Amino acid sequence: MKRTGASNENLVQLIQELRKHAALSKAGLWSRIADDLCKPTRVRRAVNVSNLNRFTAANEIVVVPGKVLGSGAVDHVVTVAAFAFSDGARQRITDAKGKTLTIQELLKLHPQGKNVRIIG
């Protein structure tokens, strides 16, 4: 029988870590992100920087369960965590004095998931 599911070992480990942490901390945010990351690549979220600018406020913390793409610009400070960033997206966010994090780093900084929004 053919194997299904994610073949990227980093993604598989991240999903396991998110599910384990969601069960321990009873924070539904991490379970939801794990569910979104389990979806096939063609269905996984891709968010442009212009959408981050449009749908976030200054000093907000957001997570993208997928990839952040570099189309557009950000005019305020925002902290973005995602599974992957394009080089242009990472540059545009840091040029606006924002921060880019991996989902694992966000998990360590905000273990309860308070004041974190899912975008995409």
matplotlib code that plots the C-alpha trace (Angstrom):
import matplotlib.pyplot as plt

x = [0.0, 1.3, 2.3, 0.2, 0.7, 3.6, 7.0, 8.9, 10.5, 10.6, 6.9, 6.0, 8.0, 6.4, 2.9, 3.7, 5.1, 2.1, -0.4, 1.6, 1.7, -2.0, -2.9, -0.7, -1.6, -5.2, -4.7, -6.8, -4.8, -1.9, -4.3, -5.9, -2.5, -1.4, -4.7, -4.0, -0.4, -1.6, -3.4, -1.8, 0.6, -1.8, -4.4, -2.0, -2.2, 0.0, -0.4, 1.1, 2.7, 0.0, -2.6, -0.7, -0.6, -4.3, -5.6, -3.3, -2.8, 0.4, 2.3, 0.1, 1.3, 0.0, 0.7, 0.4, 0.1, 1.8, 4.1, 4.4, 5.0, 6.7, 4.1, 3.2, 4.6, 4.0, 3.7, 3.5, 5.4, 4.0, 5.4, 4.8, 5.3, 5.0, 6.2, 8.1, 8.9, 10.0, 13.2, 11.3, 8.6, 11.2, 13.0, 9.9, 8.7, 12.1, 12.4, 9.2, 10.9, 8.8, 9.9, 9.8, 9.6, 9.2, 6.2, 8.4, 9.8, 6.3, 5.3, 8.1, 7.4, 3.6, 2.9, -0.8, -1.5, -2.9, -3.1, -2.0, -4.2, -4.2, -4.1, -4.8]
y = [0.0, 3.4, 5.7, 8.9, 12.0, 14.4, 13.1, 16.1, 14.9, 18.5, 18.9, 15.5, 16.3, 19.8, 18.2, 15.7, 18.4, 20.6, 17.8, 16.8, 20.4, 20.9, 17.9, 19.0, 22.6, 22.2, 25.0, 24.4, 26.8, 24.3, 21.5, 23.6, 24.6, 20.9, 20.0, 22.7, 21.5, 17.9, 19.0, 18.3, 20.9, 22.0, 22.9, 24.4, 28.1, 30.6, 34.2, 37.3, 40.1, 42.4, 40.3, 40.5, 44.2, 44.4, 42.0, 42.7, 45.6, 47.0, 44.8, 41.8, 38.2, 36.0, 32.4, 31.2, 27.4, 27.3, 29.7, 33.5, 34.9, 38.3, 40.1, 43.5, 45.5, 45.9, 49.4, 48.4, 46.2, 42.6, 39.3, 36.5, 32.8, 30.3, 26.9, 28.6, 32.1, 33.2, 35.3, 38.4, 38.0, 37.7, 40.8, 42.9, 42.0, 42.7, 46.0, 47.1, 46.3, 43.1, 39.7, 36.3, 33.2, 29.5, 27.9, 26.0, 29.4, 30.8, 27.7, 28.3, 32.0, 31.7, 28.1, 28.9, 30.5, 33.7, 36.8, 34.7, 34.8, 32.4, 34.1, 32.5]
z = [0.0, -0.9, 2.0, 2.3, 4.3, 4.6, 3.5, 4.8, 8.0, 9.5, 8.8, 10.3, 13.5, 13.7, 13.5, 16.2, 18.4, 17.9, 18.7, 21.8, 23.1, 22.3, 24.4, 27.3, 27.4, 26.2, 23.7, 20.7, 18.5, 18.2, 17.3, 14.6, 13.1, 13.1, 11.3, 8.7, 8.2, 7.6, 4.5, 1.1, -0.3, -3.0, -0.4, 2.2, 2.8, 0.9, 2.1, 0.5, 2.5, 1.2, 2.9, 6.2, 5.8, 5.1, 7.8, 10.8, 13.2, 14.5, 17.0, 16.3, 16.4, 13.6, 12.4, 8.8, 8.6, 5.2, 3.3, 3.3, -0.2, -0.9, -3.0, -1.5, 1.4, 5.1, 6.7, 10.3, 12.8, 12.9, 14.2, 11.7, 12.3, 9.4, 8.2, 5.3, 4.0, 0.6, 0.7, -0.5, 2.2, 5.0, 3.7, 3.5, 7.0, 8.6, 6.6, 8.3, 11.7, 12.0, 13.1, 11.3, 13.4, 12.8, 14.3, 16.8, 18.0, 18.4, 20.3, 22.8, 23.1, 23.5, 24.8, 25.6, 22.3, 23.8, 21.5, 18.4, 15.3, 12.4, 9.0, 5.6]

ax = plt.figure().add_subplot(projection="3d")
ax.plot(x, y, z, "-o")
ax.set_aspect("equal")
plt.show()
